[in-house]
Structures are given as structure tokens and as C-alpha cells.
């Protein structure tokens, strides 16, 4: 892993992700961390579906928001943190697969505001990954605020 001007973001993201009870409950795992890009994978679990047996929209939004926010973490100083202040998710296709991939990418880095884009994919054994959702999001950089240190 390359070491960029914002410190060891890889270790920082791994430690932060490990402390998220929501990601543990979902069974999610970090599978890629690079400058401006983070990927999270999630195995299919019937407990995470809606009434039609497809991955719940809330789970999709959670995976995308988390991947996008951690992508933004690769762009900030080690003494700062982030809060998501806005996101929009487009659900493009039903979430049916054995595994799901959520990729977050920084679109526009900034000192106070970082804009991200996310893509969610259904990953099966029978062909290429299928795009099931897209997201645009905005994170606010938080500095010197009690309770927001990573």
C-alpha cells in the first residue's frame, strides 16, 4: 500500500471498519483500500432481504455509503474525521446474487467537503457482475470536535 500525504489511511480505515457494529452484523468485509477508492463485499444472507427475497434497499444504501465515506477517508488528514451529510441512491436492478460488491470513489476531494460516487454490484458465479445501484454522496470533514476522533 502506498503511503500518501494523509498518513497510513489503510490501517486507519481497517481499524475504523473493525469498530463498526453495523458492518459486522451485515457480514461485510473490506476487500480493497486504495487512494480515493474503497470496496466492501457482502455475502447474500436471507436475513438482509425484503419481502421479495432480494437484498433490502437499506442494506444496499448502507454498503454504498460506507464504501464512499471510507474512500473519502483516504483524502483527509489523520487528525480529521468525516460525517456523511447527504446521499442519493438509485436502485437500478434487483439485488439477487450470492455476493455483493460496493465500490466508493472520490469524485471531488476538498478541504471541508468531499464528493463521492458509489456503485453496487451483484456478483454471481455465472457471468459478469451486474450493476444494481449507484450513489452520489457528500461528506463533511470534521476537525477538533469531541467524539469524532478515529
N, C-alpha and C positions, 0 to 999 in steps of 0.2 A: 504494500500500500504506500503510495506516495505521501509525503508529508508536506501539506500546503501551509500557507501563511496563517491559517487559523488553527494550528496545533494538530494534535492527533485526534481528528474527528472520528476516525474509525473506532478507537477504543471508547471515546465519549458516547457515540451512538450505541455501541454494543452494550455498554453499562446502562444507559438510559432505557433502552429497549427491554433489557432483562428486568427492569424495575416496574414495567407496565403490566399490571394485573390483567388488563383487558386483552392484551396480546397473548398472554399465557392462557387465559380462558378460551380464546378462539383457536389456540393451537398454531398460531402464526410463528414464522421464523424469518429472520433476516437472511437473505441469500446474496445480496450484493450491496456494497457500500463503496462508492467512488465519488470523486469531486463533482457535486451537482446532481448525482443520481443515486437513488436507493431503491432496492427491490425487496419485497416481502412476499413470501409464499404461504399459502394456507391450504391444508388438505380439506377435501369435502368432508362434512360432518352433518348428518341429518338434523342435529340439534341447532344448526345455524340456518335452517331453511325457513321459508314462509309456507303458506298453506298449499302451494302447488308443487312443493318439493324442490324448489330452486333456491340458490343462495339468496338470503334476505338482503334487500337493498341497504339496510342499515349496516350490515356486515361489509358489504362492498364499499360503502362510503367510509367506514372506519378504516379498512385496509388502505384505501386511496389516500385519505387524509394523513394517516400515519406515515406512509411512504413519502408523501410530498413534504411533510414537516421535517422528517429526517434528512431529506435531500437538502432542504434549506439549512439544516444544522451544519452541513459541510461548508457553508459560506460565512459563518459568524465566528467572532472571537470566542475564546474559551471562557471568558468572564460574562458572556451574554447567554440568554435563553430565548425561546420563541413561544408565542401564542398564536394559534390559528384565529384569524379574525373574520374570515369569510371563505366559503367554498360553494361551488355548484357542481353537482354530479349529473351527468347524462347517462341513463341506463339504456344501452344500445341493443342488448340481446340477453336472453335468459341465462342465468348463471348455472349451467349444467356441465359438470366435469368432475374428474377425480381430484383435481388440484387447481388452485387459482394463483395468479401472479399479479401483484400490484406494483407498478413502477411509478415512482415520483421523480420529477426532473425540475430543476430550477430554470425558469424562463427568463426572469429578470432579477438578478441579485440587487441588493440595496443596503444602505446603512441602517435604515429604520423599517423598511417594508421589503419583503421578498415575495415575488410572484412565482407560483409553481403550476405545473401541469401534471396530471396523472393519467395513467391508462391501466385498466383492469382487464385481465385475460383469463379465459377458461382454457386450461391445459389438459388435453386428453392424450391417450396413447395412440389414437387413430388418425392423427393429422396435425396440421399446424395449430398453434394457439389461436383462439378466437377472441377478438376484441368484444368485451361485454359492457364496458363503461369507460367514460372519460370524466376528468375533473379539472377544474381550474380553481386555484386557491390562493389566498393571501395570508402571509404570516407577518406578525409584528415582532421586531427584535426588542427584547426586554433586558434592561440593564439595571443593576443596583436596586432590585426590588426583592424584598424579603419573601422567601418561599419559592423563588424561581431560579435557584441555582441548580446546575446539573453536576 
